[in-house]
Amino acid sequence: MTNEHPLIAALAEIGPTLDTILDATSGYRAKCIQQDFSPTAAESMAMHYHAELVRMVFSGIGKN
């Protein structure tokens, strides 16, 4: 165990999860554009997708 602040340690642990969420969101945006959605629509859809992924991943925090 290190002397790091608990928040710093927690952020270090969730880094890979956040990277995965960002990669998924970027891929979703690219797929939307590939499927002929406008860049604006694809951006909006990806934003909502990102928000939902973050909500799902972190919805259980603090419920114990």
PQR file with spaces between the fields and no chain letter, atoms N, CA, C, O and H, PARSE charges and radii, in Angstrom:
ATOM       1  N    MET     1       0.854   -1.180    0.000 -0.4000 1.5000
ATOM       2  CA   MET     1       0.000    0.000    0.000 -0.0000 2.0000
ATOM       3  C    MET     1       0.891    1.232    0.000  0.5500 1.7000
ATOM       4  O    MET     1       1.908    1.292    0.691 -0.5500 1.4000
ATOM       5  N    THR     2       0.486    2.195   -0.783 -0.4000 1.5000
ATOM       6  CA   THR     2       1.266    3.424   -0.855 -0.0000 2.0000
ATOM       7  C    THR     2       0.613    4.496    0.011  0.5500 1.7000
ATOM       8  O    THR     2      -0.470    4.293    0.559 -0.5500 1.4000
ATOM       9  H    THR     2      -0.340    2.147   -1.345  0.4000 1.0000
ATOM      10  N    ASN     3       1.276    5.617    0.125 -0.4000 1.5000
ATOM      11  CA   ASN     3       0.750    6.735    0.899 -0.0000 2.0000
ATOM      12  C    ASN     3      -0.060    7.703    0.033  0.5500 1.7000
ATOM      13  O    ASN     3      -0.328    8.832    0.445 -0.5500 1.4000
ATOM      14  H    ASN     3       2.156    5.782   -0.320  0.4000 1.0000
ATOM      15  N    GLU     4      -0.451    7.258   -1.172 -0.4000 1.5000
ATOM      16  CA   GLU     4      -1.222    8.120   -2.054 -0.0000 2.0000
ATOM      17  C    GLU     4      -2.583    8.436   -1.447  0.5500 1.7000
ATOM      18  O    GLU     4      -3.131    7.661   -0.663 -0.5500 1.4000
ATOM      19  H    GLU     4      -0.234    6.341   -1.506  0.4000 1.0000
ATOM      20  N    HIS     5      -3.098    9.560   -1.819 -0.4000 1.5000
ATOM      21  CA   HIS     5      -4.454    9.936   -1.439 -0.0000 2.0000
ATOM      22  C    HIS     5      -5.414    8.913   -2.072  0.5500 1.7000
ATOM      23  O    HIS     5      -5.197    8.505   -3.213 -0.5500 1.4000
ATOM      24  H    HIS     5      -2.653   10.189   -2.456  0.4000 1.0000
ATOM      25  N    PRO     6      -6.460    8.494   -1.364 -0.5600 1.5000
ATOM      26  CA   PRO     6      -7.375    7.484   -1.909  0.2800 2.0000
ATOM      27  C    PRO     6      -7.983    7.860   -3.260  0.5500 1.7000
ATOM      28  O    PRO     6      -8.201    6.988   -4.101 -0.5500 1.4000
ATOM      29  N    LEU     7      -8.256    9.144   -3.478 -0.4000 1.5000
ATOM      30  CA   LEU     7      -8.824    9.567   -4.754 -0.0000 2.0000
ATOM      31  C    LEU     7      -7.838    9.327   -5.886  0.5500 1.7000
ATOM      32  O    LEU     7      -8.227    8.870   -6.960 -0.5500 1.4000
ATOM      33  H    LEU     7      -8.079    9.852   -2.795  0.4000 1.0000
ATOM      34  N    ILE     8      -6.579    9.628   -5.658 -0.4000 1.5000
ATOM      35  CA   ILE     8      -5.560    9.422   -6.691 -0.0000 2.0000
ATOM      36  C    ILE     8      -5.444    7.940   -7.014  0.5500 1.7000
ATOM      37  O    ILE     8      -5.356    7.559   -8.181 -0.5500 1.4000
ATOM      38  H    ILE     8      -6.264    9.999   -4.785  0.4000 1.0000
ATOM      39  N    ALA     9      -5.445    7.108   -5.985 -0.4000 1.5000
ATOM      40  CA   ALA     9      -5.368    5.663   -6.201 -0.0000 2.0000
ATOM      41  C    ALA     9      -6.588    5.163   -6.979  0.5500 1.7000
ATOM      42  O    ALA     9      -6.455    4.333   -7.878 -0.5500 1.4000
ATOM      43  H    ALA     9      -5.517    7.417   -5.036  0.4000 1.0000
ATOM      44  N    ALA    10      -7.771    5.666   -6.635 -0.4000 1.5000
ATOM      45  CA   ALA    10      -8.993    5.251   -7.327 -0.0000 2.0000
ATOM      46  C    ALA    10      -8.964    5.677   -8.794  0.5500 1.7000
ATOM      47  O    ALA    10      -9.351    4.907   -9.673 -0.5500 1.4000
ATOM      48  H    ALA    10      -7.880    6.340   -5.905  0.4000 1.0000
ATOM      49  N    LEU    11      -8.512    6.887   -9.057 -0.4000 1.5000
ATOM      50  CA   LEU    11      -8.421    7.362  -10.437 -0.0000 2.0000
ATOM      51  C    LEU    11      -7.436    6.529  -11.252  0.5500 1.7000
ATOM      52  O    LEU    11      -7.672    6.256  -12.428 -0.5500 1.4000
ATOM      53  H    LEU    11      -8.197    7.513   -8.344  0.4000 1.0000
ATOM      54  N    ALA    12      -6.344    6.131  -10.631 -0.4000 1.5000
ATOM      55  CA   ALA    12      -5.369    5.282  -11.319 -0.0000 2.0000
ATOM      56  C    ALA    12      -5.983    3.936  -11.671  0.5500 1.7000
ATOM      57  O    ALA    12      -5.693    3.370  -12.725 -0.5500 1.4000
ATOM      58  H    ALA    12      -6.152    6.352   -9.675  0.4000 1.0000
ATOM      59  N    GLU    13      -6.831    3.427  -10.788 -0.4000 1.5000
ATOM      60  CA   GLU    13      -7.461    2.130  -11.038 -0.0000 2.0000
ATOM      61  C    GLU    13      -8.504    2.190  -12.153  0.5500 1.7000
ATOM      62  O    GLU    13      -8.661    1.227  -12.903 -0.5500 1.4000
ATOM      63  H    GLU    13      -7.066    3.887   -9.932  0.4000 1.0000
ATOM      64  N    ILE    14      -9.213    3.306  -12.269 -0.4000 1.5000
ATOM      65  CA   ILE    14     -10.262    3.379  -13.277 -0.0000 2.0000
ATOM      66  C    ILE    14      -9.758    3.882  -14.629  0.5500 1.7000
ATOM      67  O    ILE    14     -10.515    3.919  -15.599 -0.5500 1.4000
ATOM      68  H    ILE    14      -9.086    4.089  -11.659  0.4000 1.0000
ATOM      69  N    GLY    15      -8.499    4.265  -14.694 -0.4000 1.5000
ATOM      70  CA   GLY    15      -7.930    4.753  -15.948 -0.0000 2.0000
ATOM      71  C    GLY    15      -8.175    3.834  -17.127  0.5500 1.7000
ATOM      72  O    GLY    15      -8.642    4.292  -18.170 -0.5500 1.4000
ATOM      73  H    GLY    15      -7.884    4.236  -13.906  0.4000 1.0000
ATOM      74  N    PRO    16      -7.873    2.546  -16.993 -0.5600 1.5000
ATOM      75  CA   PRO    16      -8.121    1.634  -18.123  0.2800 2.0000
ATOM      76  C    PRO    16      -9.599    1.551  -18.519  0.5500 1.7000
ATOM      77  O    PRO    16      -9.920    1.412  -19.699 -0.5500 1.4000
ATOM      78  N    THR    17     -10.482    1.635  -17.547 -0.4000 1.5000
ATOM      79  CA   THR    17     -11.919    1.611  -17.853 -0.0000 2.0000
ATOM      80  C    THR    17     -12.304    2.856  -18.638  0.5500 1.7000
ATOM      81  O    THR    17     -13.060    2.774  -19.606 -0.5500 1.4000
ATOM      82  H    THR    17     -10.221    1.748  -16.588  0.4000 1.0000
ATOM      83  N    LEU    18     -11.789    3.999  -18.228 -0.4000 1.5000
ATOM      84  CA   LEU    18     -12.089    5.233  -18.946 -0.0000 2.0000
ATOM      85  C    LEU    18     -11.522    5.193  -20.365  0.5500 1.7000
ATOM      86  O    LEU    18     -12.158    5.674  -21.303 -0.5500 1.4000
ATOM      87  H    LEU    18     -11.175    4.065  -17.441  0.4000 1.0000
ATOM      88  N    ASP    19     -10.331    4.621  -20.521 -0.4000 1.5000
ATOM      89  CA   ASP    19      -9.749    4.470  -21.861 -0.0000 2.0000
ATOM      90  C    ASP    19     -10.650    3.615  -22.745  0.5500 1.7000
ATOM      91  O    ASP    19     -10.856    3.934  -23.916 -0.5500 1.4000
ATOM      92  H    ASP    19      -9.815    4.231  -19.759  0.4000 1.0000
ATOM      93  N    THR    20     -11.188    2.530  -22.187 -0.4000 1.5000
ATOM      94  CA   THR    20     -12.084    1.653  -22.935 -0.0000 2.0000
ATOM      95  C    THR    20     -13.355    2.388  -23.338  0.5500 1.7000
ATOM      96  O    THR    20     -13.835    2.237  -24.462 -0.5500 1.4000
ATOM      97  H    THR    20     -11.021    2.272  -21.236  0.4000 1.0000
ATOM      98  N    ILE    21     -13.898    3.181  -22.424 -0.4000 1.5000
ATOM      99  CA   ILE    21     -15.104    3.955  -22.736 -0.0000 2.0000
ATOM     100  C    ILE    21     -14.814    4.953  -23.861  0.5500 1.7000
ATOM     101  O    ILE    21     -15.617    5.096  -24.783 -0.5500 1.4000
ATOM     102  H    ILE    21     -13.508    3.304  -21.511  0.4000 1.0000
ATOM     103  N    LEU    22     -13.690    5.630  -23.791 -0.4000 1.5000
ATOM     104  CA   LEU    22     -13.346    6.599  -24.840 -0.0000 2.0000
ATOM     105  C    LEU    22     -13.133    5.914  -26.186  0.5500 1.7000
ATOM     106  O    LEU    22     -13.559    6.427  -27.220 -0.5500 1.4000
ATOM     107  H    LEU    22     -13.038    5.513  -23.042  0.4000 1.0000
ATOM     108  N    ASP    23     -12.479    4.763  -26.174 -0.4000 1.5000
ATOM     109  CA   ASP    23     -12.281    4.008  -27.420 -0.0000 2.0000
ATOM     110  C    ASP    23     -13.618    3.560  -28.012  0.5500 1.7000
ATOM     111  O    ASP    23     -13.835    3.660  -29.219 -0.5500 1.4000
ATOM     112  H    ASP    23     -12.132    4.346  -25.334  0.4000 1.0000
ATOM     113  N    ALA    24     -14.508    3.068  -27.154 -0.4000 1.5000
ATOM     114  CA   ALA    24     -15.826    2.629  -27.624 -0.0000 2.0000
ATOM     115  C    ALA    24     -16.615    3.799  -28.198  0.5500 1.7000
ATOM     116  O    ALA    24     -17.278    3.662  -29.226 -0.5500 1.4000
ATOM     117  H    ALA    24     -14.331    2.986  -26.173  0.4000 1.0000
ATOM     118  N    THR    25     -16.543    4.937  -27.542 -0.4000 1.5000
ATOM     119  CA   THR    25     -17.265    6.118  -28.008 -0.0000 2.0000
ATOM     120  C    THR    25     -16.727    6.593  -29.349  0.5500 1.7000
ATOM     121  O    THR    25     -17.497    6.940  -30.244 -0.5500 1.4000
ATOM     122  H    THR    25     -16.004    5.048  -26.707  0.4000 1.0000
ATOM     123  N    SER    26     -15.414    6.608  -29.489 -0.4000 1.5000
ATOM     124  CA   SER    26     -14.810    7.020  -30.759 -0.0000 2.0000
ATOM     125  C    SER    26     -15.196    6.070  -31.884  0.5500 1.7000
ATOM     126  O    SER    26     -15.492    6.498  -33.000 -0.5500 1.4000
ATOM     127  H    SER    26     -14.788    6.326  -28.762  0.4000 1.0000
ATOM     128  N    GLY    27     -15.190    4.782  -31.578 -0.4000 1.5000
ATOM     129  CA   GLY    27     -15.582    3.788  -32.570 -0.0000 2.0000
ATOM     130  C    GLY    27     -17.037    3.922  -32.975  0.5500 1.7000
ATOM     131  O    GLY    27     -17.379    3.768  -34.148 -0.5500 1.4000
ATOM     132  H    GLY    27     -14.949    4.435  -30.672  0.4000 1.0000
ATOM     133  N    TYR    28     -17.897    4.211  -31.999 -0.4000 1.5000
ATOM     134  CA   TYR    28     -19.314    4.393  -32.276 -0.0000 2.0000
ATOM     135  C    TYR    28     -19.534    5.611  -33.170  0.5500 1.7000
ATOM     136  O    TYR    28     -20.324    5.567  -34.113 -0.5500 1.4000
ATOM     137  H    TYR    28     -17.619    4.336  -31.047  0.4000 1.0000
ATOM     138  N    ARG    29     -18.833    6.686  -32.868 -0.4000 1.5000
ATOM     139  CA   ARG    29     -18.957    7.903  -33.688 -0.0000 2.0000
ATOM     140  C    ARG    29     -18.527    7.616  -35.128  0.5500 1.7000
ATOM     141  O    ARG    29     -19.205    8.009  -36.077 -0.5500 1.4000
ATOM     142  H    ARG    29     -18.191    6.722  -32.102  0.4000 1.0000
ATOM     143  N    ALA    30     -17.400    6.930  -35.278 -0.4000 1.5000
ATOM     144  CA   ALA    30     -16.910    6.597  -36.619 -0.0000 2.0000
ATOM     145  C    ALA    30     -17.903    5.699  -37.358  0.5500 1.7000
ATOM     146  O    ALA    30     -18.131    5.879  -38.554 -0.5500 1.4000
ATOM     147  H    ALA    30     -16.849    6.611  -34.507  0.4000 1.0000
ATOM     148  N    LYS    31     -18.484    4.745  -36.659 -0.4000 1.5000
ATOM     149  CA   LYS    31     -19.464    3.843  -37.265 -0.0000 2.0000
ATOM     150  C    LYS    31     -20.699    4.627  -37.704  0.5500 1.7000
ATOM     151  O    LYS    31     -21.247    4.364  -38.774 -0.5500 1.4000
ATOM     152  H    LYS    31     -18.298    4.598  -35.688  0.4000 1.0000
ATOM     153  N    CYS    32     -21.138    5.577  -36.896 -0.4000 1.5000
ATOM     154  CA   CYS    32     -22.295    6.403  -37.265 -0.0000 2.0000
ATOM     155  C    CYS    32     -22.020    7.181  -38.542  0.5500 1.7000
ATOM     156  O    CYS    32     -22.875    7.254  -39.425 -0.5500 1.4000
ATOM     157  H    CYS    32     -20.693    5.790  -36.026  0.4000 1.0000
ATOM     158  N    ILE    33     -20.842    7.757  -38.642 -0.4000 1.5000
ATOM     159  CA   ILE    33     -20.471    8.505  -39.850 -0.0000 2.0000
ATOM     160  C    ILE    33     -20.400    7.564  -41.045  0.5500 1.7000
ATOM     161  O    ILE    33     -20.845    7.907  -42.140 -0.5500 1.4000
ATOM     162  H    ILE    33     -20.148    7.698  -37.925  0.4000 1.0000
ATOM     163  N    GLN    34     -19.844    6.385  -40.832 -0.4000 1.5000
ATOM     164  CA   GLN    34     -19.752    5.380  -41.899 -0.0000 2.0000
ATOM     165  C    GLN    34     -21.151    4.983  -42.384  0.5500 1.7000
ATOM     166  O    GLN    34     -21.333    4.644  -43.554 -0.5500 1.4000
ATOM     167  H    GLN    34     -19.483    6.106  -39.942  0.4000 1.0000
ATOM     168  N    GLN    35     -22.119    5.024  -41.496 -0.4000 1.5000
ATOM     169  CA   GLN    35     -23.498    4.669  -41.850 -0.0000 2.0000
ATOM     170  C    GLN    35     -24.290    5.876  -42.372  0.5500 1.7000
ATOM     171  O    GLN    35     -25.520    5.855  -42.416 -0.5500 1.4000
ATOM     172  H    GLN    35     -21.972    5.299  -40.546  0.4000 1.0000
ATOM     173  N    ASP    36     -23.569    6.915  -42.760 -0.4000 1.5000
ATOM     174  CA   ASP    36     -24.131    8.104  -43.408 -0.0000 2.0000
ATOM     175  C    ASP    36     -24.901    9.048  -42.499  0.5500 1.7000
ATOM     176  O    ASP    36     -25.720    9.829  -42.982 -0.5500 1.4000
ATOM     177  H    ASP    36     -22.570    6.932  -42.724  0.4000 1.0000
ATOM     178  N    PHE    37     -24.659    8.995  -41.192 -0.4000 1.5000
ATOM     179  CA   PHE    37     -25.183   10.042  -40.326 -0.0000 2.0000
ATOM     180  C    PHE    37     -24.295   11.268  -40.503  0.5500 1.7000
ATOM     181  O    PHE    37     -23.101   11.140  -40.773 -0.5500 1.4000
ATOM     182  H    PHE    37     -23.994    8.360  -40.799  0.4000 1.0000
ATOM     183  N    SER    38     -24.863   12.428  -40.355 -0.4000 1.5000
ATOM     184  CA   SER    38     -24.062   13.638  -40.472 -0.0000 2.0000
ATOM     185  C    SER    38     -23.062   13.684  -39.317  0.5500 1.7000
ATOM     186  O    SER    38     -23.297   13.065  -38.279 -0.5500 1.4000
ATOM     187  H    SER    38     -25.833   12.532  -40.136  0.4000 1.0000
ATOM     188  N    PRO    39     -21.949   14.407  -39.479 -0.5600 1.5000
ATOM     189  CA   PRO    39     -20.995   14.532  -38.378  0.2800 2.0000
ATOM     190  C    PRO    39     -21.632   15.099  -37.107  0.5500 1.7000
ATOM     191  O    PRO    39     -21.280   14.692  -36.000 -0.5500 1.4000
ATOM     192  N    THR    40     -22.562   16.029  -37.266 -0.4000 1.5000
ATOM     193  CA   THR    40     -23.231   16.601  -36.098 -0.0000 2.0000
ATOM     194  C    THR    40     -24.082   15.548  -35.392  0.5500 1.7000
ATOM     195  O    THR    40     -24.051   15.440  -34.166 -0.5500 1.4000
ATOM     196  H    THR    40     -22.848   16.360  -38.165  0.4000 1.0000
ATOM     197  N    ALA    41     -24.830   14.783  -36.154 -0.4000 1.5000
ATOM     198  CA   ALA    41     -25.655   13.727  -35.561 -0.0000 2.0000
ATOM     199  C    ALA    41     -24.779   12.660  -34.915  0.5500 1.7000
ATOM     200  O    ALA    41     -25.075   12.187  -33.818 -0.5500 1.4000
ATOM     201  H    ALA    41     -24.856   14.871  -37.150  0.4000 1.0000
ATOM     202  N    ALA    42     -23.708   12.285  -35.593 -0.4000 1.5000
ATOM     203  CA   ALA    42     -22.803   11.269  -35.052 -0.0000 2.0000
ATOM     204  C    ALA    42     -22.178   11.741  -33.744  0.5500 1.7000
ATOM     205  O    ALA    42     -22.026   10.962  -32.803 -0.5500 1.4000
ATOM     206  H    ALA    42     -23.468   12.669  -36.484  0.4000 1.0000
ATOM     207  N    GLU    43     -21.821   13.005  -33.692 -0.4000 1.5000
ATOM     208  CA   GLU    43     -21.236   13.575  -32.471 -0.0000 2.0000
ATOM     209  C    GLU    43     -22.244   13.537  -31.324  0.5500 1.7000
ATOM     210  O    GLU    43     -21.906   13.171  -30.198 -0.5500 1.4000
ATOM     211  H    GLU    43     -21.945   13.638  -34.457  0.4000 1.0000
ATOM     212  N    SER    44     -23.464   13.913  -31.618 -0.4000 1.5000
ATOM     213  CA   SER    44     -24.509   13.909  -30.600 -0.0000 2.0000
ATOM     214  C    SER    44     -24.792   12.487  -30.107  0.5500 1.7000
ATOM     215  O    SER    44     -24.919   12.255  -28.905 -0.5500 1.4000
ATOM     216  H    SER    44     -23.739   14.210  -32.533  0.4000 1.0000
ATOM     217  N    MET    45     -24.889   11.547  -31.035 -0.4000 1.5000
ATOM     218  CA   MET    45     -25.142   10.157  -30.666 -0.0000 2.0000
ATOM     219  C    MET    45     -23.994    9.603  -29.826  0.5500 1.7000
ATOM     220  O    MET    45     -24.222    8.893  -28.847 -0.5500 1.4000
ATOM     221  H    MET    45     -24.786   11.736  -32.012  0.4000 1.0000
ATOM     222  N    ALA    46     -22.780    9.925  -30.206 -0.4000 1.5000
ATOM     223  CA   ALA    46     -21.618    9.453  -29.456 -0.0000 2.0000
ATOM     224  C    ALA    46     -21.572   10.061  -28.064  0.5500 1.7000
ATOM     225  O    ALA    46     -21.177    9.395  -27.107 -0.5500 1.4000
ATOM     226  H    ALA    46     -22.594   10.502  -31.001  0.4000 1.0000
ATOM     227  N    MET    47     -21.975   11.322  -27.945 -0.4000 1.5000
ATOM     228  CA   MET    47     -22.016   11.973  -26.637 -0.0000 2.0000
ATOM     229  C    MET    47     -22.998   11.263  -25.712  0.5500 1.7000
ATOM     230  O    MET    47     -22.696   11.018  -24.544 -0.5500 1.4000
ATOM     231  H    MET    47     -22.296   11.862  -28.722  0.4000 1.0000
ATOM     232  N    HIS    48     -24.171   10.935  -26.240 -0.4000 1.5000
ATOM     233  CA   HIS    48     -25.168   10.233  -25.436 -0.0000 2.0000
ATOM     234  C    HIS    48     -24.704    8.819  -25.086  0.5500 1.7000
ATOM     235  O    HIS    48     -24.931    8.341  -23.975 -0.5500 1.4000
ATOM     236  H    HIS    48     -24.416   11.134  -27.189  0.4000 1.0000
ATOM     237  N    TYR    49     -24.063    8.166  -26.028 -0.4000 1.5000
ATOM     238  CA   TYR    49     -23.506    6.827  -25.799 -0.0000 2.0000
ATOM     239  C    TYR    49     -22.456    6.884  -24.685  0.5500 1.7000
ATOM     240  O    TYR    49     -22.452    6.040  -23.789 -0.5500 1.4000
ATOM     241  H    TYR    49     -23.879    8.555  -26.931  0.4000 1.0000
ATOM     242  N    HIS    50     -21.583    7.865  -24.743 -0.4000 1.5000
ATOM     243  CA   HIS    50     -20.546    8.040  -23.732 -0.0000 2.0000
ATOM     244  C    HIS    50     -21.169    8.255  -22.349  0.5500 1.7000
ATOM     245  O    HIS    50     -20.758    7.631  -21.371 -0.5500 1.4000
ATOM     246  H    HIS    50     -21.586    8.551  -25.472  0.4000 1.0000
ATOM     247  N    ALA    51     -22.146    9.127  -22.282 -0.4000 1.5000
ATOM     248  CA   ALA    51     -22.804    9.409  -21.003 -0.0000 2.0000
ATOM     249  C    ALA    51     -23.452    8.148  -20.429  0.5500 1.7000
ATOM     250  O    ALA    51     -23.377    7.904  -19.225 -0.5500 1.4000
ATOM     251  H    ALA    51     -22.480    9.634  -23.077  0.4000 1.0000
ATOM     252  N    GLU    52     -24.076    7.362  -21.274 -0.4000 1.5000
ATOM     253  CA   GLU    52     -24.725    6.144  -20.808 -0.0000 2.0000
ATOM     254  C    GLU    52     -23.701    5.106  -20.338  0.5500 1.7000
ATOM     255  O    GLU    52     -23.922    4.429  -19.334 -0.5500 1.4000
ATOM     256  H    GLU    52     -24.137    7.560  -22.253  0.4000 1.0000
ATOM     257  N    LEU    53     -22.595    4.978  -21.051 -0.4000 1.5000
ATOM     258  CA   LEU    53     -21.546    4.047  -20.616 -0.0000 2.0000
ATOM     259  C    LEU    53     -20.984    4.459  -19.258  0.5500 1.7000
ATOM     260  O    LEU    53     -20.797    3.619  -18.378 -0.5500 1.4000
ATOM     261  H    LEU    53     -22.415    5.528  -21.867  0.4000 1.0000
ATOM     262  N    VAL    54     -20.720    5.736  -19.093 -0.4000 1.5000
ATOM     263  CA   VAL    54     -20.204    6.225  -17.809 -0.0000 2.0000
ATOM     264  C    VAL    54     -21.222    5.964  -16.708  0.5500 1.7000
ATOM     265  O    VAL    54     -20.858    5.523  -15.618 -0.5500 1.4000
ATOM     266  H    VAL    54     -20.872    6.419  -19.807  0.4000 1.0000
ATOM     267  N    ARG    55     -22.493    6.234  -16.985 -0.4000 1.5000
ATOM     268  CA   ARG    55     -23.540    5.990  -15.996 -0.0000 2.0000
ATOM     269  C    ARG    55     -23.590    4.515  -15.606  0.5500 1.7000
ATOM     270  O    ARG    55     -23.682    4.193  -14.422 -0.5500 1.4000
ATOM     271  H    ARG    55     -22.788    6.593  -17.871  0.4000 1.0000
ATOM     272  N    MET    56     -23.531    3.624  -16.582 -0.4000 1.5000
ATOM     273  CA   MET    56     -23.594    2.186  -16.290 -0.0000 2.0000
ATOM     274  C    MET    56     -22.399    1.721  -15.480  0.5500 1.7000
ATOM     275  O    MET    56     -22.550    0.956  -14.528 -0.5500 1.4000
ATOM     276  H    MET    56     -23.456    3.885  -17.544  0.4000 1.0000
ATOM     277  N    VAL    57     -21.215    2.179  -15.851 -0.4000 1.5000
ATOM     278  CA   VAL    57     -20.002    1.733  -15.174 -0.0000 2.0000
ATOM     279  C    VAL    57     -19.949    2.238  -13.732  0.5500 1.7000
ATOM     280  O    VAL    57     -19.540    1.509  -12.829 -0.5500 1.4000
ATOM     281  H    VAL    57     -21.093    2.801  -16.624  0.4000 1.0000
ATOM     282  N    PHE    58     -20.360    3.472  -13.524 -0.4000 1.5000
ATOM     283  CA   PHE    58     -20.199    4.072  -12.204 -0.0000 2.0000
ATOM     284  C    PHE    58     -21.481    4.146  -11.386  0.5500 1.7000
ATOM     285  O    PHE    58     -21.482    4.770  -10.325 -0.5500 1.4000
ATOM     286  H    PHE    58     -20.692    4.064  -14.258  0.4000 1.0000
ATOM     287  N    SER    59     -22.555    3.543  -11.831 -0.4000 1.5000
ATOM     288  CA   SER    59     -23.830    3.644  -11.121 -0.0000 2.0000
ATOM     289  C    SER    59     -23.810    2.971   -9.743  0.5500 1.7000
ATOM     290  O    SER    59     -24.589    3.343   -8.865 -0.5500 1.4000
ATOM     291  H    SER    59     -22.554    3.037  -12.693  0.4000 1.0000
ATOM     292  N    GLY    60     -22.951    2.011   -9.553 -0.4000 1.5000
ATOM     293  CA   GLY    60     -22.921    1.313   -8.258 -0.0000 2.0000
ATOM     294  C    GLY    60     -22.010    1.930   -7.220  0.5500 1.7000
ATOM     295  O    GLY    60     -21.983    1.472   -6.078 -0.5500 1.4000
ATOM     296  H    GLY    60     -22.318    1.708  -10.266  0.4000 1.0000
ATOM     297  N    ILE    61     -21.271    2.947   -7.585 -0.4000 1.5000
ATOM     298  CA   ILE    61     -20.318    3.551   -6.649 -0.0000 2.0000
ATOM     299  C    ILE    61     -21.067    4.243   -5.518  0.5500 1.7000
ATOM     300  O    ILE    61     -21.994    5.018   -5.752 -0.5500 1.4000
ATOM     301  H    ILE    61     -21.293    3.318   -8.513  0.4000 1.0000
ATOM     302  N    GLY    62     -20.653    3.955   -4.297 -0.4000 1.5000
ATOM     303  CA   GLY    62     -21.219    4.588   -3.126 -0.0000 2.0000
ATOM     304  C    GLY    62     -22.511    3.985   -2.622  0.5500 1.7000
ATOM     305  O    GLY    62     -23.142    4.529   -1.715 -0.5500 1.4000
ATOM     306  H    GLY    62     -19.900    3.325   -4.107  0.4000 1.0000
ATOM     307  N    LYS    63     -22.911    2.867   -3.200 -0.4000 1.5000
ATOM     308  CA   LYS    63     -24.159    2.244   -2.783 -0.0000 2.0000
ATOM     309  C    LYS    63     -23.959    1.153   -1.731  0.5500 1.7000
ATOM     310  O    LYS    63     -24.926    0.513   -1.316 -0.5500 1.4000
ATOM     311  H    LYS    63     -22.398    2.425   -3.936  0.4000 1.0000
ATOM     312  N    ASN    64     -22.749    0.940   -1.307 -0.4000 1.5000
ATOM     313  CA   ASN    64     -22.474   -0.110   -0.303 -0.0000 2.0000
ATOM     314  C    ASN    64     -22.671    0.408    1.089  0.5500 1.7000
ATOM     315  O    ASN    64     -22.485   -0.332    2.055 -0.5500 1.4000
ATOM     316  H    ASN    64     -21.964    1.460   -1.643  0.4000 1.0000
